[in-house]
Amino acid sequence: MLIRRVPFTAGTIAVLLIVGLTTGALFTRVSEHPWGDDVAYGLPAFGGGALWTLITGAFFAVTPLCYLAVIGSFALLGGFAERRLGTYRTVLACVYGHLVGVLGAALLVAVVDTPWSTARDVGFSAGAMSAAAIASAGLARPWRLLTRLALLSYCVGAILVLGQLADLEHLIAVLAGLAAGRFFLRMGRSRAAASGAEVDRAHALLATHGGGSLSWMTTWPNTRYLFGTDGYLAYRVHTGVAITVGDPVGSAAWQTRAMTEFRAYCERVGLIPCGFSVSSRAAGWRHVQVAEDTLIDLDGLEFRGKSWQDVRTARNRASREGITFQLITLADADPSVIAQVRAVSAGWVRCKRMPELGFTLGGVSEAMDPRVRVGIAVDAEGVVHGVTSWLPVLDASGAVRGWTLDMMRRRPDGFRLVIDFLIASACLEFQAEGAGVISLSGAPLARVRDGVVPPIQRVLDLLGAVLEPAYGFRSLHAYKSKFQPRRAPLYMLYRRPADLPRIGIALLRAYLAGASARRTPVRVPVAIPAQKAVRESVTV
């Protein structure tokens, strides 16, 4: 079990013991052997051109007693690093620290008159200490600071008390490790987006376990995945913050542990974790409400009564003006219709005079997915007055149990009540197809405010008020009330208040990254029928 968890650490210790036994270094000082100077590194060795000692010297300890310290420290420091960084990066970190520590000390000795000018050394301890310093970058506060202080205190204290060449090598290696920590942490799990096989695997898991109203967004471009054996969690990375896209997808057991595993993963690789637009709070996390999902139950929906007067008015006026509703697959539509949809969307964005938002807000590119349904309002001349797109909400059998409203666009000079007409018409169409629920989605930073408001919630409410003139989140949220939805809170989960400034910047980047992200086409299996597409996705 130990070998499987830390194979490099266990393997290195085994090699040290084997070399020590076969050469006798485990029983007699290296310097007392006739070949001692030939394997030891230091300025005298490098001055004579013996650069190979960088390799040979790593597999010995100075004295038999030092083997206890070398093996013990490598088991502690190397094992810590390998558990945090993984085997591949730990190997690189140890080699990096060994080379920088040994060569850096030799260079310093060469330019500064010190007692170590003729000293030679052996051992791999500088590599282990550097790897531990690198791995400390992934620790949460205050453990990161305490670990670094412990490493630096030991190195400085050892130089002052013992004054050996190895102590100088250790200090240089630790300083080099602290400087390179973030780089090493980001070497792993650094792709901008998931591979095709990972996207297919996410589709298959979504079909197997079903998902919530935002789960289809986990299949959008520029998304990364943390996979479990029975589920996944989708996230995106901005400015060193990993932001989840809605709830975990998978079994009940996976959904219970997913946020804990996500947090551990992020801390291991040096990212700040953030759960965004999740429907439930998780143990060990702080939370704040960031939006409200607005849900319409389709069973028995008829648009009767005074409360539905605005919706009936929109439908009646559309009928009088010759505007009809069509529910289409945009990817299969006539090119002239696609061109009009793009034109309507572009015109809508121009009218806003602000950058188009992304992240949990899709556009035409996402609507081109063949499993997304698109509602259009068309007049007698074939002019498209408005567009809505609807993302599938799947049950555990892979069938569509509902739809989530994503894109809403209308022609500025077109039918004024077109969005009311489009939403109402889509509700009735999906009801006839057997769907059970419609989500009008949640507007960011908009909610029904009641009860005692904590300080962080007040900050978000203030931010929503500041952005309201530009993006109208609150107006949009209030607009959806005319469809008599039931409301479900959506939360942001975070570890501690100190993370909030970085998370705020990352969320801003995530939403403003939409324009460039939408130039990337949505990757989907093309030979799959719309209703059964996810159920038949490739299993990896």
N, C-alpha and C positions, 0 to 999 in steps of 0.2 A: 504493500500500500504506500509506504514512504517513498519507494523508488518511483512509483508511478506519479506521485504528486510532485516530487522535486528530483527528477532524474539527473539533472546536471549537477546539483549539489551532492547527491549521493555518489554519482560517478566520479566526481573530482576527489572526494574523500577516499574512495576506493583506490584511485590511482596513486594518491599520496602515500597510502599505506603500502601498496604493492611495490612502488619505487623505493620506499624507505626500507622495506624488508629485503628486497633483492640486492640493493647496493650497500646495505649495512648502515645507512644514514639514520635508521631508526634507533641505533644503539651507540653510534659514535658521531661526534660533531662532523659536519660536512667539511670544514676547513682542515680536519686532521687526515682526511683521505687524500691520496696523491692526485686525484682528479678534481679535488674540491674547487680550486680556482678556475678550472676549465668549465664548470657548470654555473658558477655564480656570476651575477650581473653587477654592474656598477661602473663608475667612470674609468677605472683601470681596464676593465674588460672592453668597454666600448672604444676607448682610446687605442686598444690593440686590434680593433676590427672584429671583436668577438660578439657580433650582434645576435648570434644564435643563443646566447645566454639568456635573452629575454624569454625564450621558450624553455630551455633546460632548467633554468633557475626556479621556474614556477612550481616544479614538482618536488621540492625539498623543503625542509625546515632547518633552521640554523643548528639547533641542538636537539637531542632526543626529547628533552623536556618541552621544547618549543612545539613539538608535534601535538601535544595536548592542547596548547593554546591555539595553534593554527587550525587543527581539525574542529575544535570547539567553536571558534569564532566563525569559521567558514560554514559550519552547520547552522549557526544562528543567523549570521548576516546573509549568506548565500541562500539559505532556505527562506528567509523573510523576503528577499528580493524575488526569488523564483515564484513564490506564492502570489506576489503582487504583480509581477511583470510578465510571468510566463517564462517558459524555458528559453525560447529563442532570444528574447530581449535580455534575459539575464546573462546568457552567454556573451552577447555583444557588450553588455554593461561591464562585465568582469574583465573582458579583454581590453575594452576601452580604458577602464580605470587602472589596470595593470600597466599598460603601455604609457599612459600619461603620467602615472605616479612614478614609475621607474625612470623613464626618459626625462621627465621634468626635474626630478631630483638630481639626476646626473648633469643636466644642463645648468642647474643652479649651482651645483658644486663646482662646475667648470669655470663659472664666471665670478664666483664669490669665494674668497679664501675661508675654508671651513675645515674642521677636523675630519670630515668625511671624504676628503680628496682621494684617499687610498683605500677606502672601505669598499667591501663587497657584501652582497646580500643575496638571499634566496627566499622563495616563498611567493604565494599567490594572494596574500592578505590584502594588499592594496586594491586588487580587483574586487574582492569581496566587500571592502568598505565603501568603495565607489558605487558598487551596485546597490548597497543599502541606502546610500545617500540619494541615488537616483529614484529608488522605490519610495523614498519618503515623500516625494512630490505628490504621490497619490493618496496620502493620508489626510484625514480630516483634521481640522484644528480642534484641540491644541496639540494632538499627537504629532502632527508634522513638525511643529516648532520644537517640541520636546525631543523628538528623535534626532533632529539636526543639531540641537544644542548638545545632546549626549555625544554624538559622533565628533563634533568639533572640540568639545571639552576634553575628550579622551586624547585626541591627536595633539592638541596644544600641551596638555599635561604631560603626555609621554615624552614630548620633545624636551620639556623643561626638566623632567625628572630623570629619564633614561638617556636621552640624547643620542639615539641610534639612527643610522641611515634609514632604517625601516620606518621610523617615526616620521621622518620628513616625507618619505614616499606616501605614507598614509594620509598626511595632511593635504598634500597636493592632490592625491586621488579623490579625497572627500570633497575638496573645493571644486574639482572638475566635475564630480558627480552632481553636486548641487546646481552647478551652472547648466548641466545638460539634462536635468530631470524632466522638464516639460517636453523636450524633444523626444526623449526615449518613450515617454508615456504615449505620445501621439503617433508613434511608429506603427502601433497595432491597428486594431479594429477601426485608418486615415483615408479610406475611400470616401468620395463625395456621395456615393449612392450605392445601394445594394446591387449585387449581381443578378443576372437573369434567373439563375437557379434559386436564389433567395426569394425573389419576387414570386416565382412559381410556388415555392414552399409556403410562403405567406398566404397565397390564394388557396392552397389546399387546406391549410389549417383553418382559414376563415370559413371555408365550405364545410369542414368537419364540425366546427364548434359554433358557428354563427357569430354574430357580433351586434354591436349597438349602432346608434344612428350616425356615429362618426367613423365607424370601423372601415368603411370603404376608402376613406382618405389615407389609410395606412398603406394602400397599394399605389399611391401617387409617386411620381419621380422624386429623386433626391431624398428618399427615406432610407434609414438604416434599421436593422432589426437585431434585437436580442432574443434569440430562440431558446426555448425550453424544449423538453422532450414532448410536451403536449400543448404547446402554444407559443406565442411570440408577443413581444412588445415593440411597437414601432416608435422611432424617435428621429429627430433631426438635430444637427449640431451647429450652433452659431456662437461665435466668440467664446469658445470653451465651455459652453453650456449644452447639455443634452436634454432636449425638450420632447416629452412623449407626445404622440398624436392620439389623443383619446385614451380609452381604456385598453388594458391588455386583452388579447384575443386568445382563447383557449379554454381548457377545462376549468372547472371551479377551483381545483387545487392550484393550478397555475395562476389564475387570477388572484388568489389569496397571497401567493408568495412572489408574484412578478415584480412588484414595486421594491420589495426588499432586495431581490437579486439585481434589479436595475441599479439601485443605489450602490450596492457593493461593487458592481461592475464599473460604474462611473468613478467611484473613489479609487479603484484599482488603476484606472487609466488616466486619472487626473482631470476628469470632467466634473462639472457641477450638475447634479441631477435635478430635473424639474418635471413634475407631472402636470400636464396642461389639458384642460377640458375633460377631466376625468369625472365620472358620475358618482364616485364614492370616495370617502376618506380612507386612508391607509394607516395602520399602526406605525408609530415612530416618525410620522411626518406632520409638519404643521400644514395648515390649509387656509385658503381664502377663496371665496366664491368669485369667479371671473365672468360668468355668463349663466344663462338659463336656457335649457333646451325647451322648445315649444312643440308640444305633441298634439296631434289631432287623431282621435280614435274614429276610424271609418265606419265601424259597425253602427248602422242606424242613422248615419249622417244624411240629412235631407235639406239643410239650409232653410228651414221653416222658422217662423217666429220673428219678433221685432229685432232681436239681437243680430239676425242675419240680413237685415235690410240692405246694408251697403253691398254685400256680396250679390244679393239678388239684383240690385240695381246695375251692377257691373255686367252681369250676364244678360240682362234684358237689353241694355244699351248696345252691347256687342251684337246681339241678334238683330236689332234694328239697323245697325250700321253695316251689316253684312260681314262681320268678322267671325271667323270660325276657329275652333281649336283643333290642333293636330298634335298627336303624341307620336314622336318619331325617334328613330335611331339616327343621330346626326351623322355618324360615320358612313351610313348607307344612303344619305339623302342626296337629292339632286344638287350638283355643284352650284347652281344659282341660289338654292336655299342656304347652303353652307356659306356662300359669299355674303348673303344678306345678314345671316346670324353674326358673322364676323364684323360686318359694318355696323350693325346695331350695337354690338358690344364695344367697338372702338369709339363710336359716338357717345355712348354712355360714359366711358372713361374720360373722354375729352371734356365732357360737361362737368365732371367732378373737379377737374383742374388739380388733382392730387395723384400721386403714384397709385397704381392699382395694387391692392393688397393680395397676399398669397397665404401660405401655410394652411389654415383651415378654411380658406375661401378660394374656391376654384373658379376657373374661367372657361373659355372656349376649348382650350387644349384638353382639359379634363373631361369636358362634355363630349369629346370625340371618341372616348372609350365606347366600344360597341355594346357594353353592358349597362351604360348609362342611358336613361330615357330623357328626351328633350321635348318640352312642350312649346309650341309656337302659336302665335295668334296671327292669322293671315286674312287679309281682306279680299274682296272679289277680284281685284287686279293682281293678286298674288304677292302683295307687299307684306313683309313681315313687320308687325308692329311691336312685338315683344317676345322674349325668350325666357324660359326657365329650364334648368337642368335638375335631374333627380337621380341621386345615388342609391343603389340597391342596399337594403338592409336584410341580411340573410338570417335564416333560422339554422338550427343544428343539422338539418338535412340538406343544407345548401340551397334550399328554395327561397325565393324572395317573399318576406313577410311584411315588408313595408318599404317606404322610400323617404329619402332625406333631400330636402330642397337645398340646392347649392347655389347655382348662378341665377341671378335675376337681372334682366336687362330690358329696357324699353326704348323705343324710338322717341327722341325728344319731341318731335312734332306729330307723333302718332296718337292712337286712341288713349285717352287719359287714364282710364280705369283698367288698362290692359293687365297689370300685375294681379289685381283682384280676380279678374276673369281667368287668367292662366292658372292661378292656384286653385280656385274653386273647380274649374274644369278638370284639372289633374286629380283632385280628390275624388271626384265622381268616377273618373276613368279607372283609377286604381282600385276604388271600391268595387267596381264591376268585375275587375280581374281577380278579386279575392284577397287583396292586401288588407291588413288589419290596422295599420297605423301609418301616419304621415308625420315626419319631423320637419318643422319649418326652420330647424337648426337654431343656434344661439348666436346673437350678436355679441361680439367681444366687448367686455367692459360695460355691459348693460344688464340690469336685473331689476326686479321689484324690490325696493328698499324698505325694510321694516325691521323692528326690533333694535337691540343694542348693536352698534356698529363698531368693531374693533379698529384700532389705528390703521393697520395695513389696508383694511377694507375701505377706510375713508380716503386713503391715498389713491386707491384704484378708482373709486368713485370720482375723485377730483380729476384724475387723468382722463376718465371717460367724458367728463364735462368739457375738458380742454379740447379733446379730439372731436367733440360733437359737431361743431360747425363745418369741419372738413369731411367727416365720414358718416355722420348721422347714425351712429350705432344705437343711441337711445330712441331716436325717431323710428328706426327700423324695428326695434323691439316693441315699441308701442303700437306700430302699425300691425304687427302680427296678432295683437289682441283681438282684432275684429273677427278672427277665425275661431274664437272661443277655445284656445288650446289649454291643456293642462301643462303645468310647468315642472321641470326637474332641474335642480341646481347642477351646475358644472363647476368644478373646483380646480384651483392650482395647488399642487403639493410642493413643498420645499422643505429643506432640512432645517435651516436656521435663518434669522433675519439678516445676518451678514451676507447671505447669498443673493438677497433681493436686488441690489443694484446691478449685478452681473446678469441676473435673470431678466430684469427689465430691458436691458440693452439687447440681450439675445432675442427676446420676443419681438422687439422692434425690428431687428434685423430679419427675423423669420418672416414677419408679415410683409416687409418691404422687399424681400427677395423674390416675391411672386412674379414680377415682370420677367426677370431673367430665367426663372425656373420654368415658366410656361413655354419657353422656346424649346424645351425638351419634350418630345412626344411621349405620350403614355404608352408603356409597354404592356401589351395584352396578347394572350393567345388568340389568333384571329379565326380559327376554324371551330369555334365553340358557340352553340346557340345561346342567345341572350339569357333565357331563364335558367339554363343549366350550366352556364359557363364556369362558375366557380367550383361547382361540384365535381367537374371533370378535369380540373387543372392538374398539371403534372405533379406527382408526388416525388419528392427528392429524398 
